[in-house]
């Protein structure tokens, strides 16, 4: 009898622990927001698909195919998250940035001492992506108001030690619903994190409108 009572108490306690864990797990992220624009949805799905697959960060220079050149999916840098997401909507930033740089090389920053374009790396540099999106008319004002940012937007930051960073605004918010999460790779692979206002924002870009 004592054994039966002990087992009953154990099962009851285990059930309470399960409910507590389940409630916490359910509240870990806000529900996924509806996105009406099919291109933005594809872009976000392309970014989300990298989570759990891109597991590391590797900034080493790589020789790439052209077009659609890429490093192995399991690795990459912050820009690769954006590049792969854009390819989900049939937009190859490797080609687009290269073509624009060929037309206006002097308009792009030259922190690397290059005298001509490099199809292996140009599109993988945050400064070049910032210049490209601004030149194409996709730049928006920088704001500290979370309502000014929408799923699919691109945000750039300057992280400590003056390192440029880029990510994509996700279609989920923080648990309190105050800020959009960001899909990015800052060193541990592709993740979805609450970093919108964690670092100094240096750019805000919207490639697609929110209408169908």
C-alpha positions in Angstrom: 0.0 0.0 0.0 2.8 2.4 0.9 4.5 1.5 -2.4 1.3 2.3 -4.3 0.9 5.6 -2.5 4.5 6.5 -3.2 4.0 5.7 -6.9 0.9 7.7 -7.1 2.6 10.7 -5.5 5.6 10.3 -7.9 3.3 10.2 -10.9 1.4 13.2 -9.7 4.6 15.2 -9.1 6.0 14.2 -12.5 2.8 15.4 -14.1 3.0 18.8 -12.4 6.7 19.1 -13.6 5.6 18.2 -17.1 2.9 20.9 -17.1 5.3 23.5 -15.7 7.9 22.6 -18.4 5.2 22.6 -21.1 3.9 26.1 -20.1 7.5 27.5 -20.1 8.2 25.9 -23.5 5.0 27.3 -25.0 5.9 30.8 -23.8 9.5 30.7 -25.1 8.5 32.6 -28.3 5.4 34.5 -29.4 3.2 32.9 -32.1 4.4 33.2 -35.7 2.9 36.3 -37.3 1.0 36.1 -40.5 2.9 37.5 -43.5 0.7 38.3 -46.5 3.3 39.1 -49.1 4.4 35.8 -50.6 7.9 37.1 -51.4 8.5 38.2 -47.8 7.2 34.8 -46.6 9.6 33.0 -48.9 12.4 35.2 -47.8 11.7 34.5 -44.1 11.2 30.7 -44.7 14.6 30.8 -46.5 16.2 32.4 -43.4 14.4 30.1 -41.0 15.4 27.0 -42.9 19.1 27.7 -42.0 18.4 27.4 -38.2 19.6 24.1 -37.1 21.6 23.5 -40.3 24.1 26.4 -40.2 25.8 25.5 -37.0 29.1 27.5 -37.0 30.7 30.7 -38.1 33.7 30.8 -40.5 35.0 34.2 -41.9 37.7 32.7 -44.0 38.0 33.7 -47.6 36.6 31.1 -49.9 36.7 30.7 -53.7 33.1 30.4 -54.9 31.2 29.4 -58.0 29.5 32.2 -59.9 26.5 32.6 -60.0 24.9 31.1 -56.9 28.2 30.5 -55.2 28.1 29.5 -51.5 30.2 28.1 -48.7 29.0 24.8 -47.1 25.5 25.2 -45.5 26.7 24.2 -42.1 28.9 27.3 -41.8 29.1 30.9 -43.0 29.0 34.4 -41.7 26.2 36.9 -41.0 25.9 38.0 -44.6 25.4 34.4 -45.7 22.1 34.2 -43.8 20.9 37.1 -45.9 22.3 35.8 -49.2 20.7 32.4 -48.7 17.4 33.9 -47.7 17.3 36.0 -50.9 18.1 33.0 -53.0 14.8 31.5 -51.7 13.1 34.2 -53.7 15.4 33.8 -56.8 17.5 36.9 -56.0 21.2 36.3 -56.1 23.0 39.0 -54.2 26.3 37.6 -55.5 25.3 38.7 -59.0 23.4 41.8 -58.1 26.2 43.3 -55.9 28.9 42.3 -58.5 27.0 43.9 -61.3 26.4 47.1 -59.4 30.0 47.3 -58.2 31.2 46.9 -61.8 29.1 50.0 -62.7 30.0 52.1 -59.7 33.1 50.6 -58.0 34.2 54.0 -56.5 30.8 54.3 -54.7 31.5 51.3 -52.6 33.7 51.4 -49.5 37.3 50.1 -49.9 38.5 49.0 -46.5 40.3 46.1 -48.1 42.6 47.8 -50.6 41.0 46.2 -53.7 41.4 47.7 -57.1 38.6 45.8 -58.8 35.6 43.6 -57.9 35.9 40.1 -56.4 32.9 37.8 -57.0 34.0 35.5 -54.2 33.7 38.0 -51.3 32.2 41.4 -52.3 28.6 40.3 -51.6 29.6 38.7 -48.3 30.7 42.0 -46.8 28.3 44.0 -44.7 29.5 47.4 -45.9 29.0 46.4 -49.5 25.4 45.1 -48.8 24.6 48.4 -47.0 25.9 50.3 -50.0 24.0 48.1 -52.5 20.6 48.4 -50.6 21.0 52.1 -50.2 21.9 52.6 -53.9 18.9 50.6 -54.9 16.6 52.8 -52.8 15.7 50.3 -50.1 17.1 52.3 -47.1 14.8 53.4 -44.3 15.4 55.7 -41.4 17.1 54.2 -38.3 14.7 54.2 -35.4 14.5 53.0 -31.8 10.8 52.4 -32.2 10.2 48.6 -32.6 7.0 49.3 -34.6 9.1 50.8 -37.4 10.5 47.4 -38.2 8.7 44.6 -40.0 9.3 40.9 -40.8 11.7 40.6 -43.7 13.4 43.9 -43.1 17.2 43.9 -43.0 19.1 45.5 -40.1 22.8 46.3 -39.7 24.6 46.9 -36.5 28.1 47.8 -35.2 28.9 45.2 -32.5 31.7 45.7 -30.0 35.2 46.0 -31.4 33.7 47.8 -34.4 32.5 44.7 -36.3 29.7 45.2 -38.8 26.8 42.8 -38.5 23.5 42.1 -40.4 20.4 40.1 -39.8 16.8 39.7 -40.9 13.7 40.7 -38.9 11.8 37.5 -38.1 8.1 36.9 -38.0 8.0 36.3 -34.3 8.4 38.7 -31.4 9.9 38.4 -28.0 7.8 36.7 -25.3 6.5 40.1 -24.1 5.6 41.1 -27.6 7.6 44.3 -27.6 10.3 43.5 -30.2 10.8 41.4 -33.3 13.3 38.7 -33.1 16.2 38.7 -35.5 17.5 35.7 -37.6 21.3 36.0 -37.8 24.7 34.3 -37.4 26.9 36.1 -34.9 29.2 33.2 -34.2 27.1 30.2 -33.2 25.4 29.5 -36.5 22.0 30.7 -37.6 19.8 31.6 -34.7 16.7 33.6 -33.8 17.5 36.1 -31.1 16.3 39.2 -29.3 19.0 41.6 -30.5 17.2 44.4 -32.4 18.3 47.1 -29.9 21.2 45.2 -28.3 23.8 46.9 -30.5 24.1 50.3 -32.3 21.9 50.1 -35.4 23.7 51.4 -38.5 21.2 50.6 -41.2 17.6 49.6 -41.9 16.5 48.3 -45.3 13.2 47.0 -46.8 13.5 45.2 -50.1 9.9 44.2 -50.4 6.8 46.1 -49.6 4.2 44.6 -47.2 1.4 44.6 -49.8 0.7 41.6 -52.1 
